[in-house]
């Protein structure tokens, strides 16, 4: 599979990396907002 569709796997990996990075940034931003709101 990986050898037949390298571009597909690359796109999937990039999408997962982007989603993970976005989620991490969103979580940090949300945590920061909550800390500011409650402290």
mmCIF file as gemmi writes it, N, C-alpha and C atoms, coordinates in Angstrom:
data_model
loop_
_atom_site.group_PDB
_atom_site.id
_atom_site.type_symbol
_atom_site.label_atom_id
_atom_site.label_alt_id
_atom_site.label_comp_id
_atom_site.label_asym_id
_atom_site.label_entity_id
_atom_site.label_seq_id
_atom_site.pdbx_PDB_ins_code
_atom_site.Cartn_x
_atom_site.Cartn_y
_atom_site.Cartn_z
_atom_site.occupancy
_atom_site.B_iso_or_equiv
_atom_site.pdbx_formal_charge
_atom_site.auth_seq_id
_atom_site.auth_asym_id
_atom_site.pdbx_PDB_model_num
ATOM 1 N N . UNK Axp A 1 ? 0.828 -1.208 0 1 0 ? 1 A 1
ATOM 2 C CA . UNK Axp A 1 ? 0 0 0 1 0 ? 1 A 1
ATOM 3 C C . UNK Axp A 1 ? 0.862 1.257 0 1 0 ? 1 A 1
ATOM 4 N N . UNK Axp A 2 ? 1.812 1.301 0.9 1 0 ? 2 A 1
ATOM 5 C CA . UNK Axp A 2 ? 2.647 2.501 1.021 1 0 ? 2 A 1
ATOM 6 C C . UNK Axp A 2 ? 3.47 2.722 -0.245 1 0 ? 2 A 1
ATOM 7 N N . UNK Axp A 3 ? 3.89 1.618 -0.87 1 0 ? 3 A 1
ATOM 8 C CA . UNK Axp A 3 ? 4.718 1.758 -2.069 1 0 ? 3 A 1
ATOM 9 C C . UNK Axp A 3 ? 3.871 2.148 -3.271 1 0 ? 3 A 1
ATOM 10 N N . UNK Axp A 4 ? 2.624 1.729 -3.277 1 0 ? 4 A 1
ATOM 11 C CA . UNK Axp A 4 ? 1.751 2.038 -4.409 1 0 ? 4 A 1
ATOM 12 C C . UNK Axp A 4 ? 1.203 3.455 -4.339 1 0 ? 4 A 1
ATOM 13 N N . UNK Axp A 5 ? 0.996 3.937 -3.126 1 0 ? 5 A 1
ATOM 14 C CA . UNK Axp A 5 ? 0.398 5.268 -2.977 1 0 ? 5 A 1
ATOM 15 C C . UNK Axp A 5 ? 1.214 6.144 -2.034 1 0 ? 5 A 1
ATOM 16 N N . UNK Axp A 6 ? 2.434 6.481 -2.417 1 0 ? 6 A 1
ATOM 17 C CA . UNK Axp A 6 ? 3.276 7.307 -1.531 1 0 ? 6 A 1
ATOM 18 C C . UNK Axp A 6 ? 2.698 8.701 -1.324 1 0 ? 6 A 1
ATOM 19 N N . UNK Axp A 7 ? 2.099 9.264 -2.371 1 0 ? 7 A 1
ATOM 20 C CA . UNK Axp A 7 ? 1.545 10.617 -2.257 1 0 ? 7 A 1
ATOM 21 C C . UNK Axp A 7 ? 0.355 10.621 -1.303 1 0 ? 7 A 1
ATOM 22 N N . UNK Axp A 8 ? -0.45 9.566 -1.375 1 0 ? 8 A 1
ATOM 23 C CA . UNK Axp A 8 ? -1.616 9.485 -0.496 1 0 ? 8 A 1
ATOM 24 C C . UNK Axp A 8 ? -1.18 9.413 0.958 1 0 ? 8 A 1
ATOM 25 N N . UNK Axp A 9 ? -0.176 8.565 1.222 1 0 ? 9 A 1
ATOM 26 C CA . UNK Axp A 9 ? 0.306 8.434 2.593 1 0 ? 9 A 1
ATOM 27 C C . UNK Axp A 9 ? 0.953 9.731 3.067 1 0 ? 9 A 1
ATOM 28 N N . UNK Axp A 10 ? 1.65 10.415 2.152 1 0 ? 10 A 1
ATOM 29 C CA . UNK Axp A 10 ? 2.27 11.692 2.512 1 0 ? 10 A 1
ATOM 30 C C . UNK Axp A 10 ? 1.196 12.704 2.885 1 0 ? 10 A 1
ATOM 31 N N . UNK Axp A 11 ? 0.126 12.742 2.098 1 0 ? 11 A 1
ATOM 32 C CA . UNK Axp A 11 ? -0.975 13.668 2.368 1 0 ? 11 A 1
ATOM 33 C C . UNK Axp A 11 ? -1.625 13.339 3.711 1 0 ? 11 A 1
ATOM 34 N N . UNK Axp A 12 ? -1.801 12.049 3.971 1 0 ? 12 A 1
ATOM 35 C CA . UNK Axp A 12 ? -2.413 11.63 5.238 1 0 ? 12 A 1
ATOM 36 C C . UNK Axp A 12 ? -1.531 12.027 6.416 1 0 ? 12 A 1
ATOM 37 N N . UNK Axp A 13 ? -0.232 11.798 6.277 1 0 ? 13 A 1
ATOM 38 C CA . UNK Axp A 13 ? 0.699 12.149 7.353 1 0 ? 13 A 1
ATOM 39 C C . UNK Axp A 13 ? 0.719 13.657 7.585 1 0 ? 13 A 1
ATOM 40 N N . UNK Axp A 14 ? 0.703 14.426 6.501 1 0 ? 14 A 1
ATOM 41 C CA . UNK Axp A 14 ? 0.69 15.883 6.637 1 0 ? 14 A 1
ATOM 42 C C . UNK Axp A 14 ? -0.6 16.341 7.306 1 0 ? 14 A 1
ATOM 43 N N . UNK Axp A 15 ? -1.708 15.723 6.931 1 0 ? 15 A 1
ATOM 44 C CA . UNK Axp A 15 ? -2.996 16.095 7.515 1 0 ? 15 A 1
ATOM 45 C C . UNK Axp A 15 ? -3.009 15.78 9.01 1 0 ? 15 A 1
ATOM 46 N N . UNK Axp A 16 ? -2.485 14.61 9.371 1 0 ? 16 A 1
ATOM 47 C CA . UNK Axp A 16 ? -2.449 14.232 10.786 1 0 ? 16 A 1
ATOM 48 C C . UNK Axp A 16 ? -1.534 15.158 11.573 1 0 ? 16 A 1
ATOM 49 N N . UNK Axp A 17 ? -0.393 15.498 10.985 1 0 ? 17 A 1
ATOM 50 C CA . UNK Axp A 17 ? 0.544 16.391 11.663 1 0 ? 17 A 1
ATOM 51 C C . UNK Axp A 17 ? -0.08 17.774 11.843 1 0 ? 17 A 1
ATOM 52 N N . UNK Axp A 18 ? -0.766 18.248 10.81 1 0 ? 18 A 1
ATOM 53 C CA . UNK Axp A 18 ? -1.408 19.561 10.888 1 0 ? 18 A 1
ATOM 54 C C . UNK Axp A 18 ? -2.498 19.551 11.952 1 0 ? 18 A 1
ATOM 55 N N . UNK Axp A 19 ? -3.299 18.493 11.972 1 0 ? 19 A 1
ATOM 56 C CA . UNK Axp A 19 ? -4.378 18.394 12.952 1 0 ? 19 A 1
ATOM 57 C C . UNK Axp A 19 ? -3.809 18.331 14.367 1 0 ? 19 A 1
ATOM 58 N N . UNK Axp A 20 ? -2.738 17.564 14.544 1 0 ? 20 A 1
ATOM 59 C CA . UNK Axp A 20 ? -2.128 17.439 15.864 1 0 ? 20 A 1
ATOM 60 C C . UNK Axp A 20 ? -1.561 18.776 16.329 1 0 ? 20 A 1
ATOM 61 N N . UNK Axp A 21 ? -0.886 19.478 15.418 1 0 ? 21 A 1
ATOM 62 C CA . UNK Axp A 21 ? -0.31 20.777 15.762 1 0 ? 21 A 1
ATOM 63 C C . UNK Axp A 21 ? -1.408 21.775 16.099 1 0 ? 21 A 1
ATOM 64 N N . UNK Axp A 22 ? -2.469 21.801 15.277 1 0 ? 22 A 1
ATOM 65 C CA . UNK Axp A 22 ? -3.583 22.721 15.518 1 0 ? 22 A 1
ATOM 66 C C . UNK Axp A 22 ? -4.243 22.418 16.862 1 0 ? 22 A 1
ATOM 67 N N . UNK Axp A 23 ? -4.441 21.117 17.134 1 0 ? 23 A 1
ATOM 68 C CA . UNK Axp A 23 ? -5.08 20.733 18.389 1 0 ? 23 A 1
ATOM 69 C C . UNK Axp A 23 ? -4.227 21.151 19.575 1 0 ? 23 A 1
ATOM 70 N N . UNK Axp A 24 ? -2.905 20.966 19.454 1 0 ? 24 A 1
ATOM 71 C CA . UNK Axp A 24 ? -1.999 21.344 20.531 1 0 ? 24 A 1
ATOM 72 C C . UNK Axp A 24 ? -2.064 22.851 20.773 1 0 ? 24 A 1
ATOM 73 N N . UNK Axp A 25 ? -2.03 23.632 19.688 1 0 ? 25 A 1
ATOM 74 C CA . UNK Axp A 25 ? -2.077 25.086 19.821 1 0 ? 25 A 1
ATOM 75 C C . UNK Axp A 25 ? -3.417 25.533 20.391 1 0 ? 25 A 1
ATOM 76 N N . UNK Axp A 26 ? -4.5 24.919 19.93 1 0 ? 26 A 1
ATOM 77 C CA . UNK Axp A 26 ? -5.824 25.281 20.424 1 0 ? 26 A 1
ATOM 78 C C . UNK Axp A 26 ? -5.942 24.955 21.909 1 0 ? 26 A 1
ATOM 79 N N . UNK Axp A 27 ? -5.395 23.813 22.314 1 0 ? 27 A 1
ATOM 80 C CA . UNK Axp A 27 ? -5.455 23.416 23.719 1 0 ? 27 A 1
ATOM 81 C C . UNK Axp A 27 ? -4.671 24.398 24.584 1 0 ? 27 A 1
ATOM 82 N N . UNK Axp A 28 ? -3.495 24.8 24.107 1 0 ? 28 A 1
ATOM 83 C CA . UNK Axp A 28 ? -2.682 25.758 24.868 1 0 ? 28 A 1
ATOM 84 C C . UNK Axp A 28 ? -3.389 27.106 24.955 1 0 ? 28 A 1
ATOM 85 N N . UNK Axp A 29 ? -4.004 27.527 23.851 1 0 ? 29 A 1
ATOM 86 C CA . UNK Axp A 29 ? -4.707 28.809 23.839 1 0 ? 29 A 1
ATOM 87 C C . UNK Axp A 29 ? -5.905 28.753 24.785 1 0 ? 29 A 1
ATOM 88 N N . UNK Axp A 30 ? -6.634 27.64 24.751 1 0 ? 30 A 1
ATOM 89 C CA . UNK Axp A 30 ? -7.802 27.494 25.613 1 0 ? 30 A 1
ATOM 90 C C . UNK Axp A 30 ? -7.394 27.454 27.079 1 0 ? 30 A 1
ATOM 91 N N . UNK Axp A 31 ? -6.321 26.728 27.378 1 0 ? 31 A 1
ATOM 92 C CA . UNK Axp A 31 ? -5.817 26.65 28.75 1 0 ? 31 A 1
ATOM 93 C C . UNK Axp A 31 ? -5.385 28.032 29.232 1 0 ? 31 A 1
ATOM 94 N N . UNK Axp A 32 ? -4.706 28.772 28.37 1 0 ? 32 A 1
ATOM 95 C CA . UNK Axp A 32 ? -4.269 30.118 28.724 1 0 ? 32 A 1
ATOM 96 C C . UNK Axp A 32 ? -5.458 31.024 28.994 1 0 ? 32 A 1
ATOM 97 N N . UNK Axp A 33 ? -6.49 30.912 28.169 1 0 ? 33 A 1
ATOM 98 C CA . UNK Axp A 33 ? -7.684 31.738 28.339 1 0 ? 33 A 1
ATOM 99 C C . UNK Axp A 33 ? -8.38 31.398 29.653 1 0 ? 33 A 1
ATOM 100 N N . UNK Axp A 34 ? -8.441 30.112 29.973 1 0 ? 34 A 1
ATOM 101 C CA . UNK Axp A 34 ? -9.079 29.699 31.225 1 0 ? 34 A 1
ATOM 102 C C . UNK Axp A 34 ? -8.278 30.187 32.425 1 0 ? 34 A 1
ATOM 103 N N . UNK Axp A 35 ? -6.945 30.118 32.332 1 0 ? 35 A 1
ATOM 104 C CA . UNK Axp A 35 ? -6.109 30.588 33.435 1 0 ? 35 A 1
ATOM 105 C C . UNK Axp A 35 ? -6.301 32.083 33.642 1 0 ? 35 A 1
ATOM 106 N N . UNK Axp A 36 ? -6.39 32.826 32.557 1 0 ? 36 A 1
ATOM 107 C CA . UNK Axp A 36 ? -6.596 34.275 32.659 1 0 ? 36 A 1
ATOM 108 C C . UNK Axp A 36 ? -7.979 34.561 33.242 1 0 ? 36 A 1
ATOM 109 N N . UNK Axp A 37 ? -8.968 33.771 32.852 1 0 ? 37 A 1
ATOM 110 C CA . UNK Axp A 37 ? -10.336 34.006 33.303 1 0 ? 37 A 1
ATOM 111 C C . UNK Axp A 37 ? -10.498 33.68 34.791 1 0 ? 37 A 1
ATOM 112 N N . UNK Axp A 38 ? -9.841 32.612 35.246 1 0 ? 38 A 1
ATOM 113 C CA . UNK Axp A 38 ? -10.041 32.168 36.623 1 0 ? 38 A 1
ATOM 114 C C . UNK Axp A 38 ? -8.987 32.678 37.59 1 0 ? 38 A 1
ATOM 115 N N . UNK Axp A 39 ? -7.95 33.31 37.055 1 0 ? 39 A 1
ATOM 116 C CA . UNK Axp A 39 ? -6.915 33.829 37.944 1 0 ? 39 A 1
ATOM 117 C C . UNK Axp A 39 ? -6.718 35.307 37.675 1 0 ? 39 A 1
